[in-house]
């Protein structure tokens, strides 16, 4: 359980997949086949619920905001450690900010080189 929660905070949205799907739809090739769906697996989290945010940055933010300051709730004792989950949540948030600063730095550098 701890490994899954630690991995969940690093999930990033698949932006290229969304762009490819839009491009296929734009070109008229995005029609779904008429095959019946074989898999009936259910999701392991309730998407859209206040209790379980979507994976990635919202999970890290939720863990940092609610776990230390929230009411003490029981957690599963087998296979769950709080310290690594919180450490990975903080690390994922720091990585996000570092990524944003790097993009801003490179954008400023490009804009400084382009403008006379």
Long-range contacts (C-beta under 8 A, 24 or more apart in sequence): 1-76, 1-78, 1-79, 1-80, 2-79, 2-80, 2-81, 2-84, 2-85, 5-59, 5-80, 5-85, 5-88, 6-84, 6-85, 6-88, 8-55, 8-56, 8-59, 9-55, 9-56, 9-57, 9-59, 9-60, 9-63, 9-85, 9-88, 9-89, 9-92, 10-56, 10-88, 10-92, 10-95, 11-55, 11-56, 11-59, 12-56, 13-56, 57-92, 57-93, 57-96, 59-89, 60-88, 60-89, 60-90, 60-92, 60-93, 60-96, 61-89, 61-93, 63-89, 64-89, 64-90, 64-93
